[in-house]
């Protein structure tokens, strides 16, 4: 692994490199060689003793002097069931690496110019399958599939690490919903529980509760040993929890604003993306008609501050005031919802202008 960063080095790479901590070392992912070293180290990490003991049988590991066990580490947990009137919502999700083209059309329709090659790199994505992993339900994508539930339901997510290229443990960690430590989907070093270390070829079933305070739109993402790098490669998606029986918008879209760094892609420019794609014509084109109930849910999908702005429209923010441009930070979200009354072609984009110019744009088309 690379040397740790002192204060001078950290300030020197701020904004120019990804910074992550893996195995207790702070690493600047300045170039593909740094990324390869981080991957190699992640592959060398063995399953922690706590997770191994849980996987073998429901018995906590013995205490040792380096990692003293607290009383909470020996707790055991059941599997949550739906509340009265709720149901089990099951998903089968696989994590897989793939060749990812950030601009399939090769053209930026907003700026009206060709997008230069290379445009393809090795990404990491979640893919939805049918029951029992019988068949894929479409291609792997960035973001991963949207998971839906209503209050009182449980989400039962059967997860498989199907990757062969990166060769390291990954997970699914949710925001917003309720879960026990076994279903956290997070690597905790020596204190990692069974759901926090899913090695290549392994499967695990997460169970998450849709409680009344979970109503809203939330992200999920990898939280394994190499979470920073693999989340930036594309391992993220969304969860929506609605009130029981709530009316869905007529048009609903989920947008992640994020970048792929040159150290990850081996492409010598920062790729500012919406849902893994660069520039209007490649990013999602959203379509609606006058009179429809429209909702845009926008997430920050990297370490930067973004804003969601859409031309020709306004909506009420959480404080009740009207806005047309809201900030969104890392793994947070904003919802813009309105009744459509303004037909035409409209641009949506991040209003950090350097992000917009580098491709964080898309079209919203409204028919009369």
Secondary structure as the mmCIF struct_conf table of DSSP 4:
data_model
#
loop_
_struct_conf.conf_type_id
_struct_conf.id
_struct_conf.beg_label_comp_id
_struct_conf.beg_label_asym_id
_struct_conf.beg_label_seq_id
_struct_conf.end_label_comp_id
_struct_conf.end_label_asym_id
_struct_conf.end_label_seq_id
HELX_LH_PP_P HELX_LH_PP_P1 UNK A 2 UNK A 5
HELX_RH_AL_P HELX_RH_AL_P1 UNK A 7 UNK A 13
TURN_TY1_P TURN_TY1_P1 UNK A 14 UNK A 16
BEND BEND1 UNK A 17 UNK A 17
STRN STRN1 UNK A 18 UNK A 22
TURN_TY1_P TURN_TY1_P2 UNK A 23 UNK A 24
STRN STRN2 UNK A 25 UNK A 29
BEND BEND2 UNK A 31 UNK A 31
HELX_RH_AL_P HELX_RH_AL_P2 UNK A 32 UNK A 44
HELX_LH_PP_P HELX_LH_PP_P2 UNK A 45 UNK A 48
HELX_RH_AL_P HELX_RH_AL_P3 UNK A 49 UNK A 56
BEND BEND3 UNK A 57 UNK A 58
HELX_LH_PP_P HELX_LH_PP_P3 UNK A 60 UNK A 63
BEND BEND4 UNK A 65 UNK A 67
HELX_LH_PP_P HELX_LH_PP_P4 UNK A 68 UNK A 70
HELX_RH_3T_P HELX_RH_3T_P1 UNK A 71 UNK A 74
HELX_LH_PP_P HELX_LH_PP_P5 UNK A 82 UNK A 83
TURN_TY1_P TURN_TY1_P3 UNK A 84 UNK A 85
STRN STRN3 UNK A 88 UNK A 101
BEND BEND5 UNK A 102 UNK A 102
TURN_TY1_P TURN_TY1_P4 UNK A 104 UNK A 105
STRN STRN4 UNK A 107 UNK A 108
TURN_TY1_P TURN_TY1_P5 UNK A 109 UNK A 112
STRN STRN5 UNK A 113 UNK A 114
HELX_LH_PP_P HELX_LH_PP_P6 UNK A 115 UNK A 116
BEND BEND6 UNK A 117 UNK A 117
HELX_LH_PP_P HELX_LH_PP_P7 UNK A 118 UNK A 118
STRN STRN6 UNK A 120 UNK A 129
HELX_RH_3T_P HELX_RH_3T_P2 UNK A 131 UNK A 133
BEND BEND7 UNK A 135 UNK A 135
STRN STRN7 UNK A 136 UNK A 136
BEND BEND8 UNK A 137 UNK A 138
STRN STRN8 UNK A 141 UNK A 141
BEND BEND9 UNK A 142 UNK A 143
HELX_LH_PP_P HELX_LH_PP_P8 UNK A 145 UNK A 146
STRN STRN9 UNK A 147 UNK A 150
TURN_TY1_P TURN_TY1_P6 UNK A 151 UNK A 152
STRN STRN10 UNK A 154 UNK A 161
BEND BEND10 UNK A 164 UNK A 166
BEND BEND11 UNK A 168 UNK A 168
STRN STRN11 UNK A 170 UNK A 170
STRN STRN12 UNK A 173 UNK A 174
BEND BEND12 UNK A 175 UNK A 177
STRN STRN13 UNK A 178 UNK A 178
HELX_RH_3T_P HELX_RH_3T_P3 UNK A 181 UNK A 183
BEND BEND13 UNK A 184 UNK A 184
HELX_RH_3T_P HELX_RH_3T_P4 UNK A 189 UNK A 191
HELX_RH_3T_P HELX_RH_3T_P5 UNK A 194 UNK A 196
STRN STRN14 UNK A 198 UNK A 198
TURN_TY1_P TURN_TY1_P7 UNK A 200 UNK A 201
STRN STRN15 UNK A 203 UNK A 209
HELX_RH_3T_P HELX_RH_3T_P6 UNK A 212 UNK A 214
STRN STRN16 UNK A 216 UNK A 221
BEND BEND14 UNK A 224 UNK A 224
TURN_TY1_P TURN_TY1_P8 UNK A 225 UNK A 226
HELX_RH_AL_P HELX_RH_AL_P4 UNK A 227 UNK A 233
TURN_TY1_P TURN_TY1_P9 UNK A 234 UNK A 234
STRN STRN17 UNK A 236 UNK A 242
TURN_TY1_P TURN_TY1_P10 UNK A 244 UNK A 245
HELX_LH_PP_P HELX_LH_PP_P9 UNK A 246 UNK A 249
BEND BEND15 UNK A 250 UNK A 250
STRN STRN18 UNK A 251 UNK A 260
HELX_RH_AL_P HELX_RH_AL_P5 UNK A 262 UNK A 265
BEND BEND16 UNK A 268 UNK A 269
STRN STRN19 UNK A 271 UNK A 274
TURN_TY1_P TURN_TY1_P11 UNK A 275 UNK A 276
STRN STRN20 UNK A 277 UNK A 277
BEND BEND17 UNK A 279 UNK A 279
TURN_TY1_P TURN_TY1_P12 UNK A 280 UNK A 282
BEND BEND18 UNK A 283 UNK A 283
HELX_LH_PP_P HELX_LH_PP_P10 UNK A 284 UNK A 285
STRN STRN21 UNK A 286 UNK A 289
TURN_TY1_P TURN_TY1_P13 UNK A 290 UNK A 291
STRN STRN22 UNK A 293 UNK A 300
BEND BEND19 UNK A 302 UNK A 304
STRN STRN23 UNK A 306 UNK A 310
TURN_TY1_P TURN_TY1_P14 UNK A 311 UNK A 312
STRN STRN24 UNK A 315 UNK A 316
TURN_TY1_P TURN_TY1_P15 UNK A 318 UNK A 319
BEND BEND20 UNK A 320 UNK A 320
STRN STRN25 UNK A 322 UNK A 323
BEND BEND21 UNK A 324 UNK A 324
STRN STRN26 UNK A 325 UNK A 328
STRN STRN27 UNK A 330 UNK A 330
TURN_TY1_P TURN_TY1_P16 UNK A 331 UNK A 331
STRN STRN28 UNK A 333 UNK A 339
STRN STRN29 UNK A 344 UNK A 349
BEND BEND22 UNK A 351 UNK A 352
HELX_RH_AL_P HELX_RH_AL_P6 UNK A 353 UNK A 357
TURN_TY1_P TURN_TY1_P17 UNK A 358 UNK A 359
STRN STRN30 UNK A 361 UNK A 367
#
